[in-house]
Amino acid sequence: MKRDPIYGIMAEFDSATALVEAARKTHLAGYKKIDAYSPFPIEGLAEEIGSRNDVPIVVLIGGIVGGLTGYLMQYWMSAVDYPLNIGGKPYHSWPAFIVITFEMTILFAGVSAVLGMLALNGLPMPYHPVFNVPRFALASKDRFFLIVFSSDKKYDPAATRKFLESLDPRSVSEVPS
């Protein structure tokens, strides 16, 4: 009989404080690829599992690209492609370019924020292996879950299960892929 590959091992906790404490201990134990699920945002949980927020750098890059696009587009049109001498105004009249440059910066930064957030969160994701665990349906009601992914360098099925059981969870489950 062929077994499905394991996605990770998940522990269920009763409270947010128990989840944060378990996440802290798991991260300190050397597990790096972990995630937590809760029915509401928990302050400090992201720091405890070691997650990073890369959206601000994506927005900064999008804003810089947008500003450069707006400015260079106007420069190209007014100084290179179709130069018109109107009233002695110079071809490269940068004060006239400020409004469009600002608007393009905001547009590109906003679009990159949305697309960057979706890409960095791995969305859209119509299927996720954690839904294979029947008790995970309670994650949107009143339960808190911590998963150690099998792709973690320190992952060992027996040792990881024993470690998660030492955190005093309500239950520990294998998550099939």
Contacts in CASP RR format, 6 or more apart in sequence:
PFRMAT RR
TARGET T0000
AUTHOR 0000-0000-0000
METHOD contacts of the structure
MODEL  1
MKRDPIYGIMAEFDSATALVEAARKTHLAGYKKIDAYSPFPIEGLAEEIG
SRNDVPIVVLIGGIVGGLTGYLMQYWMSAVDYPLNIGGKPYHSWPAFIVI
TFEMTILFAGVSAVLGMLALNGLPMPYHPVFNVPRFALASKDRFFLIVFS
SDKKYDPAATRKFLESLDPRSVSEVPS
4 176 0 8 1.000
4 177 0 8 1.000
5 150 0 8 1.000
5 176 0 8 1.000
5 177 0 8 1.000
6 150 0 8 1.000
6 157 0 8 1.000
6 174 0 8 1.000
6 175 0 8 1.000
6 176 0 8 1.000
6 177 0 8 1.000
7 129 0 8 1.000
7 130 0 8 1.000
7 132 0 8 1.000
7 149 0 8 1.000
7 150 0 8 1.000
7 175 0 8 1.000
7 176 0 8 1.000
7 177 0 8 1.000
8 129 0 8 1.000
8 147 0 8 1.000
8 148 0 8 1.000
8 149 0 8 1.000
8 150 0 8 1.000
8 155 0 8 1.000
8 160 0 8 1.000
8 174 0 8 1.000
8 175 0 8 1.000
9 147 0 8 1.000
9 148 0 8 1.000
9 150 0 8 1.000
9 157 0 8 1.000
9 160 0 8 1.000
9 161 0 8 1.000
9 164 0 8 1.000
9 172 0 8 1.000
9 173 0 8 1.000
9 174 0 8 1.000
9 175 0 8 1.000
10 130 0 8 1.000
10 133 0 8 1.000
10 136 0 8 1.000
10 145 0 8 1.000
10 146 0 8 1.000
10 147 0 8 1.000
10 148 0 8 1.000
10 172 0 8 1.000
10 173 0 8 1.000
10 174 0 8 1.000
10 175 0 8 1.000
11 22 0 8 1.000
11 145 0 8 1.000
11 146 0 8 1.000
11 147 0 8 1.000
11 164 0 8 1.000
11 165 0 8 1.000
11 167 0 8 1.000
11 169 0 8 1.000
11 171 0 8 1.000
11 172 0 8 1.000
11 173 0 8 1.000
12 135 0 8 1.000
12 138 0 8 1.000
12 143 0 8 1.000
12 144 0 8 1.000
12 145 0 8 1.000
12 169 0 8 1.000
12 170 0 8 1.000
12 171 0 8 1.000
12 172 0 8 1.000
12 173 0 8 1.000
13 19 0 8 1.000
13 22 0 8 1.000
13 143 0 8 1.000
13 144 0 8 1.000
13 145 0 8 1.000
13 146 0 8 1.000
13 167 0 8 1.000
13 169 0 8 1.000
13 170 0 8 1.000
14 143 0 8 1.000
14 144 0 8 1.000
14 170 0 8 1.000
15 144 0 8 1.000
16 38 0 8 1.000
16 40 0 8 1.000
16 42 0 8 1.000
16 45 0 8 1.000
16 144 0 8 1.000
18 144 0 8 1.000
18 168 0 8 1.000
18 169 0 8 1.000
19 36 0 8 1.000
19 38 0 8 1.000
19 42 0 8 1.000
19 45 0 8 1.000
19 144 0 8 1.000
19 145 0 8 1.000
19 146 0 8 1.000
20 42 0 8 1.000
20 44 0 8 1.000
20 45 0 8 1.000
20 48 0 8 1.000
21 167 0 8 1.000
22 146 0 8 1.000
22 164 0 8 1.000
22 167 0 8 1.000
22 169 0 8 1.000
23 34 0 8 1.000
23 36 0 8 1.000
23 45 0 8 1.000
23 48 0 8 1.000
23 49 0 8 1.000
23 146 0 8 1.000
24 48 0 8 1.000
25 167 0 8 1.000
26 34 0 8 1.000
26 49 0 8 1.000
26 146 0 8 1.000
26 148 0 8 1.000
26 163 0 8 1.000
26 164 0 8 1.000
26 167 0 8 1.000
27 34 0 8 1.000
27 48 0 8 1.000
27 49 0 8 1.000
27 50 0 8 1.000
29 154 0 8 1.000
29 163 0 8 1.000
30 154 0 8 1.000
31 148 0 8 1.000
31 152 0 8 1.000
31 154 0 8 1.000
31 155 0 8 1.000
31 160 0 8 1.000
32 50 0 8 1.000
32 152 0 8 1.000
32 153 0 8 1.000
32 154 0 8 1.000
33 148 0 8 1.000
33 149 0 8 1.000
33 151 0 8 1.000
33 152 0 8 1.000
33 155 0 8 1.000
34 49 0 8 1.000
34 146 0 8 1.000
34 147 0 8 1.000
34 148 0 8 1.000
34 149 0 8 1.000
34 152 0 8 1.000
35 49 0 8 1.000
35 146 0 8 1.000
35 147 0 8 1.000
35 149 0 8 1.000
36 42 0 8 1.000
36 45 0 8 1.000
36 48 0 8 1.000
36 49 0 8 1.000
36 144 0 8 1.000
36 145 0 8 1.000
36 146 0 8 1.000
36 147 0 8 1.000
37 130 0 8 1.000
37 136 0 8 1.000
37 139 0 8 1.000
37 144 0 8 1.000
37 145 0 8 1.000
37 146 0 8 1.000
37 147 0 8 1.000
38 45 0 8 1.000
38 139 0 8 1.000
38 144 0 8 1.000
38 145 0 8 1.000
39 139 0 8 1.000
39 140 0 8 1.000
39 141 0 8 1.000
39 142 0 8 1.000
39 143 0 8 1.000
39 144 0 8 1.000
42 144 0 8 1.000
46 53 0 8 1.000
54 120 0 8 1.000
55 113 0 8 1.000
55 116 0 8 1.000
55 117 0 8 1.000
55 120 0 8 1.000
58 112 0 8 1.000
58 113 0 8 1.000
58 116 0 8 1.000
58 120 0 8 1.000
59 109 0 8 1.000
59 110 0 8 1.000
59 112 0 8 1.000
59 113 0 8 1.000
60 109 0 8 1.000
61 112 0 8 1.000
62 108 0 8 1.000
62 109 0 8 1.000
62 111 0 8 1.000
62 112 0 8 1.000
63 105 0 8 1.000
63 106 0 8 1.000
63 108 0 8 1.000
63 109 0 8 1.000
63 112 0 8 1.000
64 105 0 8 1.000
65 108 0 8 1.000
65 112 0 8 1.000
66 104 0 8 1.000
66 105 0 8 1.000
66 107 0 8 1.000
66 108 0 8 1.000
66 109 0 8 1.000
67 101 0 8 1.000
67 102 0 8 1.000
67 104 0 8 1.000
67 105 0 8 1.000
67 108 0 8 1.000
69 104 0 8 1.000
69 108 0 8 1.000
70 97 0 8 1.000
70 100 0 8 1.000
70 101 0 8 1.000
70 104 0 8 1.000
70 105 0 8 1.000
71 97 0 8 1.000
71 100 0 8 1.000
71 101 0 8 1.000
71 104 0 8 1.000
73 100 0 8 1.000
73 104 0 8 1.000
74 96 0 8 1.000
74 97 0 8 1.000
74 100 0 8 1.000
74 101 0 8 1.000
75 92 0 8 1.000
75 97 0 8 1.000
78 84 0 8 1.000
78 91 0 8 1.000
78 92 0 8 1.000
78 93 0 8 1.000
78 96 0 8 1.000
79 91 0 8 1.000
79 92 0 8 1.000
83 91 0 8 1.000
85 91 0 8 1.000
118 124 0 8 1.000
129 175 0 8 1.000
129 176 0 8 1.000
129 177 0 8 1.000
130 136 0 8 1.000
130 145 0 8 1.000
130 147 0 8 1.000
130 175 0 8 1.000
132 175 0 8 1.000
132 176 0 8 1.000
133 173 0 8 1.000
133 175 0 8 1.000
135 143 0 8 1.000
135 171 0 8 1.000
135 173 0 8 1.000
136 145 0 8 1.000
139 145 0 8 1.000
143 170 0 8 1.000
146 164 0 8 1.000
146 167 0 8 1.000
146 169 0 8 1.000
147 175 0 8 1.000
148 155 0 8 1.000
148 160 0 8 1.000
148 164 0 8 1.000
149 155 0 8 1.000
150 157 0 8 1.000
154 160 0 8 1.000
157 174 0 8 1.000
161 172 0 8 1.000
161 174 0 8 1.000
164 172 0 8 1.000
165 172 0 8 1.000
END
